[in-house]
Amino acid sequence: MQNMTILIVEDDADYANILKLWLLKSTTITVDVVTRSETGITYLSTKKPDIIFLDNALPSLNGNEVLRAYKVLSPRSHLILMSGYLNNNIITELIRKGADDVLDKNKSGKEQVLKIVETVINLKRN
């Protein structure tokens, strides 16, 4: 299988590092981390990762505000919006705006993250 690229847009360094460790143990992938939405926009102007993990609560522009821009810049990327504050209305709105998946940072662990990645890998194989 080809090398996959994953972009994590997350300002919480501890959470970003944990997520990166989980992902690096799962398959042959490259994981890049940025801490601001604007840096993610710059990244996506030149690179098109297979998966984007986008935090919803970022300084300056939050994930909800840049979700559509990310999807325009990298439409083939599987975008997973992450938040510690979710309810059914928020999840519905984020999916309507273009999130492929929504991840509850408080309830989702390694198994759910790796399951999403495996699903994306399988989709890209077909």
PyMOL commands that set and color helices and strands:
alter all, ss='L'
color gray80, all
select helices_A, chain A and resi 13-24+37-44+63-73+88-96+110-125
alter helices_A, ss='H'
color red, helices_A
select strands_A, chain A and resi 4-9+29-34+51-55+78-83+101-104
alter strands_A, ss='S'
color yellow, strands_A
deselect
rebuild
show_as cartoon
